Structure formats: C-alpha cells, structure tokens
Amino acid sequence: MGPVEAALHAELEGWGAEIVSSALAVSALDVARRLDQGKVSPASASLLHGQLRQYLSDLRELAPQKEETDTVDEIRAQREKRRRGTA
C-alpha cells in the first residue's frame, strides 16, 4: 500500500464502515492505487488527483457529522450531572 492509498484509507476509516464499503470509496481507493504506482503520465496524474479530490469531497458530504463540543458544553454537562446527583 502506497502513501496516497494509506492516507486515504486512514481518512475513510475515521468516517466509519458504511463509508469505507461504499462504491465511491472503492473508486477513490482505486485512483489512489494508480497514483501510488507511479506509472501514469503527468497529465494523467493531474486528472487522477482532480478526480480523487472530487471523491473526497463527495465522501465528506456522506460521512456522519461529528458533534463538536466546546468548553461551555462540557461545563453544562458536568453541571447537569451534579444536579442529578450522578457526578
């Protein structure tokens, strides 16, 4: 596994099994493998990079959104636990 494929695989894993097994992800991995082989012309490599970028954009839209919490949310959650007596 080359560096482009490895980086892509790591990113896909972070998005969950449903994304990893999608046809879009499989297509992206195929492009990454082709780029890692180094047997493509510079013009073809440019096209493949563009396609890979598009696949990643599409996959990010399909990926589950992570809930972002900030310090205020964490303090609020701690206060709620104390109020319920579970802290």
C-alpha angles and dihedrals in degrees: 000000000000128000097264093049092045092051092047093047091051091051093047092050089057089058096055141255095288091060094043092055096046121114089239091057092046089052091049091050090051090054091047091052091051091051092048092053090064092212095118127099118249090253092051091045090054091053092046092050090052091050091048090051089053092048090052091050091051092045092050089056090053095045118101112261115247116231108241116212128188133197092273091055091049093050090047091052092049091050091051090052091051091049091053091045094239098116 
